[in-house]
Amino acid sequence: METRMNIVTLSVASREAVEARALAAFEGKAQGAHYSFGSTDLLWQTLTRKRWELLQAMTGQGVMSIREAARRVGRDVKAVHGDVQALLAAGVIDRAERGIVFPYDAVHVDFMLTKAA
C-alpha cells in the first residue's frame, strides 16, 4: 500500500497568483496545501529562525501541547507560547482539542530571488 506524504508549500506570491490558484481550485484542479506570503519580508517576519525550528519539530508529529513543543526545541514554554500565538494568527499552525498541530509531513518553500532593481 502506498503512503502519500501530506506536503504544504510556503511561498511568496502576488495577490493575482493567489487568486489564480483559488480560481483553479474552484474549477476542480488540485492545488495542494499552500500558505502564501505577499513578500519575502513578510515570510521572514512570520517564520523567524525560532518559529522555523518549532515547525520543524512539529512536522509529521501530530497534536502536541505547547509544553511538549517547547521541550522538543529546548526552549522556555513562555517564549514558545509567543511563537505559537504568532503562527496561529498567521494560520500556519492549528489549534487542536488537546494542543496545537502542524498537520503536514513535509514543507516545501517556494520563492525566487532575483537581482535588485
N, C-alpha and C positions, 0 to 999 in steps of 0.2 A: 504494500500500500504506500503511495507517495504522500509525503508530508509537505505541505506548502508553507513557506515562510510568510508571515504577516509583516510586510515591509512598509514603512512610511517614508515619504520623500519630504525633506525640508528644503525649500527652495526660495530664491529671490525671484519674484515675478511681478510684472506690471499688473495693474488692475485689469487691463484688457486681456492679458494672458489668463488670469484667474477666471474672468467672465467666460472666455472661450472654453476653458476646461469645464466650467459649470454647464454651459450650453451643450457641450458634447455629452456630459453625463446625463442631462435631461433627454438626450436622443438615444440613450441606452448604451453608449460607448463607455466601457470600463475605464476609470481614471486612477484607480488605486487610492490609497490614503495619502493626502498632501497637507502640509502646513506651509503656507506661502507668506513671505515677508516682503514688504514694499521696497526694502533696500538692504544692502549688506550691513549698514549701520544698525538698522532695526534688528536684524538677525543676531548680530553680536551683542546688542544691548539685552536682548531676551535670553540668548544662550551663552551666558558668560562661561568661563572655564569651569567654575564650580558647578553650575547648572548642567553643563555638558557631562561632567563626571557623574552627577546624580542620574541623568538619563541613562548613561552607560551602565550604571549599577542596577537600574530598574528594567532595562531592556530584556524582554523574554522571561521576567521573573514573576509576573502576575501581581496580585494585590499584596501590598505590604504597608505596614504602619510607617509613619514619619520617623519614629524611633528606630525602626529596622533600617530604613533608608539611610539615616544618619550613621548607624553602626557600619553599614556596608561601605560608606565613603570616608569613614574615620573622622567625622566632624561633629560638632556640637548640635544637639537637637534644635535649639533655638535658631541657629544660623540656617540649618536645613529647612526648618519651617518657613523662614522668609523666602528661600528659593522655591519651595513648593508652592507657596502662595503666588509668586510671580509666574511660575509655569502653569498653574491652574488658571490664572487670569488671562494668560495668553492662549489658553486652550490646548496646550501641548500635552499635559497630563490630565487625568480624570480623577474625580472622587469616586470611591467605591464604598460599598457598605461597611467594610472593615479597614478602610485606609485610603490609599492612593494607588493608581495604576498607570503605567505607560504600556498600553496594550499591544506592543509590537515586538517582533523577534529580531528586527534589524532596522537600521536607519540608513537612508541614502541621502546625502547632502548634494544639492544640485544648484550651482550658480557659476557664472562665468566672470572671470577677472579680465578686464580689457585695459588698454593703455589710458592714461589720464587725458582728459580733454585739454 
